[in-house]
C-alpha cells in the first residue's frame, strides 16, 4: 500500500504550508475541520504503512 497522488499532493502542500491547517484550508478551499479530517486520515494510513514496514 502506498500514498496515492492526491495524498502525496496534500502532504507536500502541508509541508510547504509549514504544517498550518489554517493555511491548508485557504490553499485547498476547504473548511478547517475538513482539512483536519483529511490529515487524520493520512496519518492513519501512514501509521498502517509504517506498521507493515516493521513486520
Backbone as ProteinMPNN parsed JSONL, in Angstrom:
{"seq_chain_A": "XXXXXXXXXXXXXXXXXXXXXXXXXXXXXXXXXXXXXXXXXXXXXXXXXXXXXXX", "coords_chain_A": {"N_chain_A": [[0.857, -1.177, 0.0], [0.597, 2.172, -0.872], [0.936, 5.801, -0.777], [-1.5, 7.586, -2.548], [-1.664, 9.756, -5.479], [-3.132, 12.074, -4.828], [-2.987, 12.099, -2.034], [-0.228, 12.348, -1.719], [0.139, 14.886, -2.84], [-1.319, 16.449, -1.021], [0.247, 16.062, 1.277], [2.702, 17.238, 0.482], [1.863, 19.907, 0.051], [1.056, 20.491, 2.653], [3.475, 20.361, 4.044], [4.805, 22.486, 2.767], [3.254, 24.547, 3.657], [4.138, 24.824, 6.148], [2.997, 23.106, 7.998], [0.611, 24.252, 8.734], [-2.713, 24.086, 9.366], [-4.666, 25.972, 9.017], [-3.643, 27.499, 6.915], [-3.602, 25.505, 4.974], [-6.315, 25.114, 4.673], [-7.019, 27.465, 3.363], [-5.52, 27.18, 0.98], [-6.583, 24.829, -0.166], [-9.256, 25.405, -0.221], [-11.13, 24.372, 1.486], [-13.034, 23.739, 4.49], [-11.679, 24.252, 7.796], [-12.195, 22.042, 9.618], [-12.624, 19.953, 7.72], [-10.121, 19.792, 6.456], [-8.599, 19.052, 8.665], [-9.695, 16.514, 9.143], [-8.898, 15.258, 6.769], [-6.131, 15.247, 7.151], [-5.979, 13.655, 9.463], [-6.878, 11.204, 8.402], [-4.82, 10.696, 6.6], [-2.673, 10.461, 8.366], [-3.439, 8.117, 9.722], [-3.241, 6.287, 7.611], [-0.489, 6.422, 7.03], [0.504, 5.465, 9.439], [-0.37, 2.815, 9.268], [1.112, 1.997, 7.036], [3.661, 2.242, 8.089], [3.597, 0.287, 10.114], [3.363, -2.015, 8.579], [5.821, -2.007, 7.277], [7.482, -2.679, 9.364], [7.034, -5.279, 9.915]], "CA_chain_A": [[0.0, 0.0, 0.0], [1.345, 3.426, -0.967], [0.112, 7.008, -0.826], [-1.883, 7.918, -3.913], [-1.216, 11.072, -5.939], [-3.84, 13.112, -4.063], [-2.405, 12.099, -0.685], [1.119, 12.894, -1.842], [-0.006, 16.326, -3.061], [-1.723, 17.025, 0.262], [1.409, 16.04, 2.16], [3.648, 18.257, 0.003], [1.277, 21.219, 0.351], [1.077, 20.627, 4.107], [4.851, 20.706, 4.412], [5.101, 23.82, 2.245], [2.493, 25.479, 4.495], [4.744, 24.695, 7.488], [2.113, 22.362, 8.883], [-0.516, 25.087, 9.16], [-4.011, 23.646, 8.846], [-5.368, 27.177, 8.596], [-3.13, 27.807, 5.577], [-4.075, 24.439, 4.086], [-7.719, 25.398, 4.42], [-7.039, 28.502, 2.327], [-4.968, 26.626, -0.258], [-7.485, 23.832, -0.735], [-10.618, 25.916, -0.312], [-11.979, 23.549, 2.338], [-13.125, 24.195, 5.873], [-10.638, 23.756, 8.696], [-12.477, 20.667, 10.059], [-12.42, 19.009, 6.613], [-8.676, 19.623, 6.294], [-8.162, 18.281, 9.835], [-10.095, 15.13, 8.886], [-8.023, 14.751, 5.713], [-4.839, 14.992, 7.771], [-6.148, 12.499, 10.344], [-6.943, 10.015, 7.553], [-3.476, 10.485, 6.08], [-1.873, 9.972, 9.491], [-3.809, 6.714, 9.933], [-2.688, 5.498, 6.509], [0.96, 6.368, 7.219], [0.743, 4.555, 10.564], [-0.529, 1.453, 8.746], [2.276, 1.745, 6.185], [4.798, 2.087, 8.991], [3.497, -0.991, 10.809], [3.619, -3.043, 7.592], [7.261, -1.977, 7.046], [8.182, -3.231, 10.513], [6.685, -6.71, 10.077]], "C_chain_A": [[0.903, 1.24, 0.0], [0.383, 4.6, -0.889], [-0.222, 7.29, -2.284], [-1.466, 9.359, -4.247], [-1.86, 12.207, -5.136], [-3.266, 13.23, -2.643], [-0.994, 12.685, -0.693], [1.074, 14.416, -2.011], [-0.381, 17.03, -1.752], [-0.523, 17.133, 1.192], [2.44, 17.099, 1.763], [3.136, 19.652, 0.326], [1.319, 21.501, 1.85], [2.472, 21.023, 4.585], [5.209, 22.123, 3.967], [4.372, 24.905, 3.042], [2.98, 25.435, 5.941], [3.811, 24.023, 8.488], [0.91, 23.142, 9.382], [-1.816, 24.597, 8.527], [-4.841, 24.835, 8.372], [-4.937, 27.561, 7.177], [-3.603, 26.763, 4.571], [-5.544, 24.643, 3.73], [-7.864, 26.439, 3.309], [-6.599, 27.942, 0.978], [-5.967, 25.712, -0.948], [-8.915, 24.332, -0.922], [-11.614, 25.078, 0.475], [-12.027, 24.145, 3.738], [-11.991, 23.583, 6.695], [-10.942, 22.33, 9.161], [-12.276, 19.616, 8.957], [-10.937, 18.737, 6.413], [-8.115, 18.8, 7.454], [-8.49, 16.807, 9.64], [-9.214, 14.49, 7.809], [-6.654, 14.394, 6.291], [-4.922, 13.764, 8.677], [-6.18, 11.196, 9.542], [-5.567, 9.678, 6.986], [-2.551, 9.939, 7.167], [-2.168, 8.488, 9.737], [-3.208, 5.818, 8.854], [-1.177, 5.347, 6.664], [1.302, 5.433, 8.381], [0.623, 3.095, 10.119], [0.662, 1.067, 7.88], [3.503, 1.46, 7.038], [4.766, 0.721, 9.669], [3.763, -2.146, 9.842], [5.127, -3.139, 7.322], [8.032, -2.663, 8.163], [7.856, -4.705, 10.76], [7.704, -7.59, 9.399]], "O_chain_A": [[1.851, 1.332, 0.78], [-0.834, 4.421, -0.93], [0.65, 7.242, -3.151], [-0.972, 10.084, -3.383], [-1.196, 13.189, -4.805], [-3.086, 14.333, -2.126], [-0.614, 13.426, 0.214], [1.864, 15.142, -1.407], [0.174, 18.078, -1.421], [-0.304, 18.17, 1.819], [2.988, 17.782, 2.628], [3.89, 20.49, 0.821], [1.589, 22.628, 2.265], [2.625, 21.91, 5.425], [5.844, 22.869, 4.711], [4.824, 26.049, 3.094], [2.317, 25.944, 6.845], [3.834, 24.335, 9.678], [0.261, 22.738, 10.346], [-1.999, 24.68, 7.312], [-5.627, 24.715, 7.433], [-5.773, 27.907, 6.342], [-3.962, 27.101, 3.443], [-5.958, 24.369, 2.603], [-8.717, 26.312, 2.43], [-7.234, 28.2, -0.044], [-6.176, 25.802, -2.158], [-9.688, 23.755, -1.687], [-12.807, 25.074, 0.169], [-11.174, 24.946, 4.119], [-11.426, 22.548, 6.341], [-10.056, 21.476, 9.114], [-11.808, 18.512, 9.234], [-10.534, 17.589, 6.222], [-7.252, 17.946, 7.248], [-7.664, 15.943, 9.935], [-8.831, 13.325, 7.923], [-6.088, 13.355, 5.954], [-4.024, 12.921, 8.657], [-5.582, 10.199, 9.949], [-5.195, 8.508, 6.901], [-1.739, 9.052, 6.905], [-1.247, 7.697, 9.937], [-2.724, 4.725, 9.145], [-0.64, 4.26, 6.452], [2.282, 4.692, 8.311], [1.41, 2.245, 10.536], [1.167, -0.052, 7.973], [4.282, 0.553, 6.745], [5.802, 0.067, 9.785], [4.334, -3.159, 10.245], [5.652, -4.24, 7.155], [9.126, -3.178, 7.931], [8.355, -5.303, 11.714], [7.579, -8.814, 9.428]]}, "name": "protein", "num_of_chains": 1, "seq": "XXXXXXXXXXXXXXXXXXXXXXXXXXXXXXXXXXXXXXXXXXXXXXXXXXXXXXX"}
